[in-house]
Amino acid sequence: MRGTSGSLAHRSLVLLVTAVLVGCSTADRRAAVSNERVRAMAALQYQELKASTPVSEAPHLRREVECVVGSLAAQTRNGSPWEVTVFEGEEANAFSLPGNYLGVTVGLVQVAENQHQQAAAIGHEMAHVLKQHASARVSADVSLAVRRRQESEADLLGLELMARAGFDPRESIRFWANMGRVAHADSTHPSVERRVESLRERMPRAVALHHEARARGIHPACESANPGRFISTRHR
């Protein structure tokens, strides 16, 4: 997810691909790049991003995002924990890297009007890792059509994750509409119209999963961790 080519999402993937492919020819990428190597390099690049990019020191933002991530992670196959960082920046942006690393900007938290919309954004990013999209991009020359398909897959898996975690999936449509107004998707992403159309097609099943989760007593309450979510976190 990104608004401009200079964003964290773009930088993180470019750094990862560059680092992993050093010394590898195009012909032997698939054989040479293992999932373990991709995860190891992702961990290194994530730490480098944290060292070179201002990190928000607002604890209420971190608690809210960690709550959303934890609720979503509980619905994945193995429930593995994620490392989460909230970066300073007005641009609405998020990214994920293999090995369960996730970054979001203060700008994204503020575009998301509630915990459900945050779950739509974060679920999308988590889905990229669960579907091993970054590993696929590193291991082969991926076409524009494949990248767009990956984005659509992440939308739909993210929709299912948020519904199973008790977040209202209908808020995903409002979130992506909001993103369409504040950020300009590049050519690797589906248009807002196409994105919303796909979500609407899957919405009946997602709403049913949401109702099932609520009936089982799954009621995420992440907003209570952040009573001042619209207050600027920049230090003066």
Buried (B, 14 or more C-beta within 10 A) or exposed (E): BBBEEEBBBBBBBEBBBEBBBEEBEEEEBEEBBEEEBBBBBBBEBBEBBBEEBEBBEBEBBBBBBBBBBBBBBBBBEEEEEBBBBBBBBBBBBBBBBBBBBBBBBBBBBBBBBBBBBBBBBBBBBBBBBBBBBBBBBBBEEBEEEBBBBBBBBBBBBBBBBBBBBBBBBBBBBBBBEBBBEBBEBEEBBBEBEBBBEBBEEBBEBBBEBBEEBEEEEBEBEBBEBBEEBEEEBEEE
